[in-house]
Amino acid sequence: MLAKELVAMNEVDLLRLCQTTKCAQCGVSLHESTTGTRKTADGCLCSDCYFDRFDEELVAHPIGTPRLHKGR
C-alpha cells in the first residue's frame, strides 16, 4: 500500500486495517511470527488450534491405510 493511499483513507478504514485478528477458537490475538495465522472456512486460527483440529481429523480419517497390492 502506498503512503498516498494511507493518507487518503478515512478513519474507519484505517482502524479496520490496523485491527488485530483473533483466533476463532481460543480468542488469542494472532501475529504471524508468534502464534501463526491459519485461514480456514471457520475463520482465522492460531497454529495450536489449527493443528489440534488437524490432528483430530487425522485420527478420524487416517492417511496411508495398509493395503495389499498385486504386482505385475
C-alpha positions as CSV (number, residue, x, y, z in Angstrom):
1,M,0.0,0.0,0.0
2,L,1.3,3.4,-0.9
3,A,1.7,6.2,1.6
4,K,-0.7,8.4,-0.5
5,E,-3.3,5.7,-0.1
6,L,-2.9,5.6,3.6
7,V,-3.2,9.4,3.9
8,A,-6.3,9.3,1.8
9,M,-8.1,6.6,3.8
10,N,-10.9,7.6,6.2
11,E,-10.7,6.9,9.9
12,V,-12.9,3.8,9.8
13,D,-10.8,2.1,7.1
14,L,-7.6,2.9,9.0
15,L,-9.0,1.3,12.2
16,R,-10.1,-1.8,10.2
17,L,-6.7,-2.0,8.6
18,C,-4.8,-1.9,12.0
19,Q,-7.3,-4.0,13.9
20,T,-5.8,-7.3,15.2
21,T,-7.4,-10.6,14.2
22,K,-8.3,-13.0,16.9
23,C,-8.3,-16.8,16.8
24,A,-11.9,-18.1,16.1
25,Q,-11.4,-21.0,18.5
26,C,-9.4,-19.7,21.5
27,G,-9.6,-15.9,21.0
28,V,-5.8,-15.2,21.2
29,S,-4.6,-12.2,19.2
30,L,-3.0,-13.5,16.0
31,H,0.5,-12.5,15.0
32,E,2.2,-14.4,12.2
33,S,5.6,-14.6,13.9
34,T,4.5,-15.7,17.3
35,T,1.1,-17.5,17.1
36,G,0.8,-18.2,13.4
37,T,-2.2,-17.4,11.3
38,R,-4.1,-20.2,9.5
39,K,-7.1,-19.2,7.4
40,T,-9.9,-21.8,7.4
41,A,-13.5,-21.8,6.4
42,D,-14.4,-21.1,10.0
43,G,-12.2,-18.1,10.2
44,C,-8.6,-17.5,11.2
45,L,-7.0,-19.9,13.7
46,C,-3.7,-19.8,15.7
47,S,-1.3,-22.6,14.8
48,D,-2.0,-24.5,18.1
49,C,-5.8,-24.6,17.4
50,Y,-5.3,-25.4,13.7
51,F,-3.0,-28.4,14.3
52,D,-5.2,-29.6,17.2
53,R,-8.1,-29.7,14.8
54,F,-6.0,-31.2,12.1
55,D,-4.8,-34.0,14.5
56,E,-8.5,-34.8,15.3
57,E,-9.2,-35.2,11.6
58,L,-6.1,-37.4,11.1
59,V,-7.3,-39.7,13.9
60,A,-10.8,-39.9,12.4
61,H,-9.5,-40.4,8.8
62,P,-6.0,-41.9,8.9
63,I,-3.7,-41.5,5.9
64,G,-1.9,-44.4,4.4
65,T,-4.0,-47.4,5.5
66,P,-2.0,-50.5,4.6
67,R,-3.3,-52.3,1.5
68,L,-2.2,-55.3,-0.4
69,H,-1.1,-54.5,-4.0
70,K,-0.8,-57.2,-6.7
71,G,2.4,-56.8,-8.6
72,R,2.6,-57.3,-12.3
